[in-house]
């Protein structure tokens, strides 16, 4: 995707009525969570996100996890936000995800595949580096991070969310009604994911609420009908990459205490 096409995608009007899609903005109930989710606001926040990212990947993909001990250059990109979930009790980091838009440059996934024509000249966002702490709270944190990602897409007029999952994580995206970008290709190696085979999928933001409603999706109430004041996707910090990325810092002993 060329730079001129990217500029057109972010300056030309589009037919989708984002304000009316109500993907995450049709709330009739209010629910408080035992944690908060927000965009990282400083280097300390980013370090927390990186710590939980590293720990999550190290559990399942040790070789890839070993490369994620420090912030990545992508974390400082002006097209990127890093989400951080923190416990309300002690501000322990519980989860993280990274969202990249194609406002100024192609998505990371485009290093490995060419997106079909339907995604050309479109506002896209790719969700990567999703990781959560283990335990019961981790499942709720993951679902809330997914909602936060949808919120970010909707609030920034994203037309398609792109996600890639290795087996069996790809089934979780399919359950959310993501669809295969290249159904005939199956799993493809991705450069930005350690060349591991992933299933690359997309989600049409503009039709998401209607599709979830038609399917009577079990998470429709959580995603669309409930307001979660503890989730905020407003960006307040534009990071500048340090000359030297801070060395990895092992989590303190207090971080390992049972929660």
Buried (B, 14 or more C-beta within 10 A) or exposed (E): BEEEEBEEBBEEEEEBEBEEBBBBBBBEEEEEBEBBBBBBBEBEBBBBBBBBBBBBBBEEBEEBBEEBBBBBEBBBBEBBBBBBBBBEEEEBBBBBBBBBBBBEBBBBBBEBBEBEEEBBBBBBBBBBBBBBBEEEBBEBBBBBBBBBBBBBBBEBBBBBBBBBBBEEBBEBBBEBBBEBBBEEEEBBEBEBBBEBBBBBBBBBBBBBBEBBBEEEBEEBBBBBBBBBEBBBBEBEBEBEEEEEBEEEEEBEEEBEEEE
